[in-house]
Amino acid sequence: MCQYKRGCARLERTLGSRQRAAATPRLIGRTAHGIVETLSGNQSVVIFAPLGYGKSVLFESIALTLRALGTEPFNIAVNPLVHSVPFGSIRSQLGLAMSPTDGEFSTATLLSSAQAQTGSSHPVIMVDDAHLVDPQSMDSLYQLAAARSVVLLVTSDLVPAIDTPATDAATIRLLDELWIRGGAERIDLEPLSPVQTGQLVREFAPTTQFDRVTLALLHSRSGGSRLLLRELTSEAVRQQPLPDDRDRTAFALHTPSQRILDLLAHQLRGLTANQLVTLALIGSLTGISTGRASMICGAGELRDLIRRGYVYPCVERSGQLQARTLLADVALTICDAEQLRTQQALVVSILLTDRHYGFTTTPAECMTIADSWTASGNLPPSVVDEWGSSVVADVLLVAARRSRRLGLTEKALLYSAITLCLEPGLKATIEYSRALASNERYSAALAVLANTEELLHTPADGVKLARWHMSLAKFTTMTADDFTALRTRAASWFPTSTMMHGEVDFVRLTQSVQDVDWPRVAVDGESIARNEDYDVITRIRAACLSGVGHAYDGRTAQGLGMFDLATTLNRRDLAQRDADIYSGEGLALEIFYCNAAVRCLSGFGVPVVADELDEWISRSIINHDLGNLGFLGFVAAELSQFRGDVAGTEADLRAADAHFARSDPDAWRTWIQCLHASSLARMGLMNAARAKISKIRVLPEEMTTRYQFEAARSTLQGLLTAGSTDGARLVASQLYESAEAQTPVMRAWLLDVLVGLGEPPNDLVHILDRAVATNDAPIVAALAQRTRAVAAQDAAALDLAAGQLADLGAYGIAMTASNEAAALHELHGQSDSADLSRLRADGFSLASRQLPVNVPASLLIEPVLLTEREREVTSLATQGLSNRDIAKSLFLSVRTVESHLYQARIKTGQNSRGDLTSV
C-alpha cells in the first residue's frame, strides 16, 4: 500500500492538470484510483457502460496510472474485423498468422506471451471493448482470470447476449460470467451529471457563452454520453449567432446534423425492427406505461432497451418509461414505416379504449392519436363512426392546444378547425381563435368571436370568453377606452353573477399593470385573490399580479405570501383543470416565474430560484414541453442579471426571444425584446440594441409605460457603457421621475446609478434611508449601506457592503463595491487592504459568471456556524428531497425551509442546492 501511495504521488507530479481534467467519467461506488488499487490487490475488474460514456478515457487513465506505479500491463488491442476468427484478437495482438487451426494456440501460449512482455509472473491484461473479442480469446482470458493466473481489466458496451454482425453471444455470456462467477468486480459508469456537462462544455467551447436552457438541452440530448455531448456542443457552437445577429432559431428546434444522426444510427444498429419501432413510439408519446409498452414489444426486447439505457424509468411518474429524445428521433427515421403504422394503430386503439374506461389521455398521447387520424391531411369519416364525435373532438382539441404551444401552428389550425366542425361550441371557437392568433392572424381571430355571445350558457362560459378577449387584446396595445369597452361588454353577459364580476375586476387589474400602478395592483389583486366566490383561475392569476405589486411597493414578504396563496389554490381540483388551457401545470409555471421575478427584484432567497428553475427546465425538456422554455429563459435572464453576469443575461434573453418567436401564447415577445435591447446596450453593442428596438412589433408611440421605461433603461445602459456621463445622468434623472420608478425598489436602483454617475452621495443617503425604512427588500438595504459608505469615504464599510451584496448573490454590484473599496484603501495608503479588496473583487467577478472561484471563500463571506435546524434542513436537501418534502418531514412551512436553506448558503458561500453537499 505504501508503494501504491508513493506511486500516486509520483503520478500526480507527472500528470499534473491532465489527471484533473473536467468531468472525468463517473463510477458507481469507485474512483479511477480505486480501480487501480483493486487491480494492485490481484482482483480482476469488468467495466460496463453504454457507448460514449468514456470507457476508453478511463481505460487509458488506468493504464497510465499502472505504468506510473511501475506495472507494465499487457494490452490486447481489439480488432473488430477478426471477431469471428478463432483466437483472432490474440493472434492479431501477437502478430501471428490467422490461418493456423485452433489447436496450435492455447491459453498457456497467451499466459507465457503476457508474462514475457510485461516481465511479471502475474501480469495485468487489459482489453478495451471486450464485447468485440472472439469467443475463443474471451474463453482463454476468462480461464486465466478465474484461476487467478492473471489480473484482468476489461471494458464492454451494454449489449445483449445474441449474435450480431459485430458481436458474438458466447463472448457476452463470458463477460457476465467473469463478474458473476469468476471473481471479478463489476463497475458501471454513470452518465454525466449536469455539473459535469457544464464543465465539459466549457472545455469543448471555452469562448462561447451558452444560455441556461441550451446547456440543459445539451445535457439532456447527450443522454450522459461524453462523445455525443462533444458533437452536440460543436453543433451548438456552429449554430450560435453573435449577439448582434438579428434572427436565430432556438437550439431546441434545430434538427441534428447528419453527422450526429449517423452516429446515433450506428449506436442503434444492434436493435431489432420491433425495438426500433417501440423506441420511436415511446419517444413520440413522451412516455408510456410499462404495461402498454409490453403490448407492443416483447419482454426480453424491452428489458434490452432498458439495459442499454435507451429507455429508462420516469422518476416523476411511477410505472412509466421514457426514451432518450435523440435516439427516439433517429429510430423514427430508420424504422420500418409499415410496421410503425401498424404498431401506432395498436397504440392508438389501446389509448382510446383506456380513455373509454376512464383513464386520462395526456396531451402528448392526444397528439399521437390526432397525427394517426389525420395522416392523409383530413379526418376519415370512419374515425368518427368508430369513436364518436364527442371523443374525437376532445382529443383533437387537446392536440391543438399542445401543437400551438410547441409552435406547430399549421397543425393547431387543422385540429381546431376539425373540432369546430365536429362539435361547434364555445371551447372549440375559442381554440380556433387561439390558433389563428398564434399564426399572427389577429383580425381573423377576433372575427371568429363575433357571435360567441350566443354560445354563453353559464357564468363560467362568460369568464372563459372574457379571459380570451383579454389575452387577445394583449397582442396589441390597449388604450383606457379599450379597457373600459371590454369591461362594459363582459359585465353585460351575466350582470348578477359574482363570478363574472370577478373577471370584470381582473380586466381592471390588468389595466393597472399596463399603467404600472403597482400600489393599486397590490391591493386590487389581493382583493380578487381572497374572494372565494370568484373563479379559481382568476384568483390564482390575480394573486400572482398582487405579489408582484406588493414587491414593487416594498412589501416583499407580503408578496411572497400571495404566491403561497396562489399555490394553495392551484392544488385544488387539479384533475378538473388538467384538460383546460389553464392547467395546474401551466398555472404553476406562471406562479413560478412571477415568484422568481419578485425574488430577483428584492434579493430575497434568490438561490432558491436557481434550484427550481433547473427543475422546471429539466422537466419541460423531458416532457417535450418546449412552449415553456421562453418563460424559463426569461427567469434565467433575471437570475443572470441579478448575479451581474452581463453576457449571460444577453444569451438567456436571446434564447428566450428565439423561443417566443416560435410560440408566444401570452404576447411576451415584445417585453422580452425590450429587455434584450437593454442587455445588448449593457454590453456596449449599441447598433445591435438599436436594431432590436427597431424590430419590436409595438411602435414607440403605442408603447405602454412599462415598455417605454425599459426602452429608456436601454438608452441609459448604452450611455453608461459609452462613458457619456452627462447624458446618462440626464436619462437617469428622467427615469427617476417616471411612473415605473415610483416604487422603492426601482428608486433605490436609480439612486445607486446616480451615485455612480457622480451625484453627491450625501444628498441621496437620506432618500435611500427612507426607502429602507419602508421596504423589506434585502437588496435595497445593501445598496443603501454601499451608498452610505461611499458618502463617508469609508473603505472598511464598503468592504462590508460588498460582502452583504455577495451574501444576496448580487456579485456584479459586490465586485464594483470591492473595487471602490480598493481605490479608497489605496488613497489612504493601505496597500495590503487594497490588495485584499481587489482579490475579493476578482472572486466576485468569477462568481457572477458561475465560474470556479479560486479565491478562498473565507475572504468572500465571513464563516458562520450553521444552526441545528439549518444543518438538519441542509442534510435533507443534499439527499435530494424537495423543499416541500423537507417541510412535511420536519413539520415546517415551505417558506421556513426556503429561509433555512437560504441562510445556510449565505453562511457557507454556496451558490446552489447541489453545492451544499460539501458542507
Beta strands, then each sheet from edge to edge (+ up, - down):
strand 1: 26-27
strand 2: 45-48
strand 3: 74-76
strand 4: 124-127
strand 5: 151-156
strand 6: 185-190
strand 7: 288-289
strand 8: 311-313
strand 9: 320-323
sheet 1: 1+ 6- 2- 5- 4- 3-
sheet 2: 7+ 9- 8+
end
